[in-house]
Structure formats: C-alpha cells, structure tokens
Amino acid sequence: MAKLSFSATVAAFAEKIPGAVEAVFKESVHEVSEEMLKPTGAGGRMRVDTGFLRASALASTTAMPTINRNANPVAGQSYAFDFGQIEAVILGADVNDTIYVGFTAAYSGYREFGANGQAPDAFVRGAAQQWQGIVDRKVSELKSRLGL
C-alpha cells in the first residue's frame, strides 16, 4: 500500500478538528528535529565529542541556516545544546511555512556526508527519511487524545 502525503494523512479528520493540521505539523517537525539531533549514545546518528556541531543547529522559516567556514570548536572546550531556538521557530511557524533546520559548524557537511575516509553519519538524511512515519504516528496520537 502506498504511503499517503502529509496532507492526505491528516485530511480525513482535520476538517472536523480545528488546529489538527497545525498540531500534527508542529509536533512532527519537533520530533524529526529531535531525531536529527539525537546523539549516537542515545540511539541517534549524531556523534557528539565537544557538542559544537549539535550546538550550531538553528531553525528558520526564511532560509536554510548557512554553514560558517570559520565556525569550529575551541580545543578543550565543550558546548551545551539548547533546543530553545529551534522550538521557538517551530512554535511561531504557520502550517504553510517551510521550516529549515541546519547547522553553522564548518564541518557539518563532512559529518553528514563523510570525508577523509570517514563514513557519513547521515543524521539529517536519516531523520528526514523518518518524516512520513513520524507524521503517521502524530496523527494516531492526536486521534487517540481526541478520542477518535
């Protein structure tokens, strides 16, 4: 059986429930972002050494965050990750917005796609591939919460 699109997945009940599409959209973006940023130690694909790459994650509704060729960790320093900026963009987004989540760390592309003999981590692509399953799950959760 073919997978349904985001719109088709939520259309069956969304017309009857105000805010259903927005809720599924925002919860799905939140979860796919968390999956993208999940460290390998927690079952994800993102290797975390200093935390710099993870801390460089940003979200936007206007454009993909730009990689900064000069953005590298300082030797011996560790960096804390805060999901707050990403969450604020998700919460402030309209259901018709595109939400971009990307990284400013200079080496983010190398970690995603691999370089210098290192295998790709594919933390972005791996999370993106889970989008439809996450949407389906969020629809089921919302239906359950609403008693549908």
Secondary structure as UniProt FT lines:
FT   HELIX           6..14
FT   TURN            15..16
FT   TURN            18..19
FT   HELIX           20..36
FT   HELIX           40..42
FT   HELIX           52..55
FT   STRAND          57..60
FT   TURN            69..70
FT   TURN            75..76
FT   HELIX           84..92
FT   TURN            95..96
FT   STRAND          100..103
FT   TURN            106..107
FT   HELIX           108..113
FT   TURN            116..117
FT   HELIX           123..128
FT   TURN            129..130
FT   HELIX           131..145
FT   TURN            146..147
//
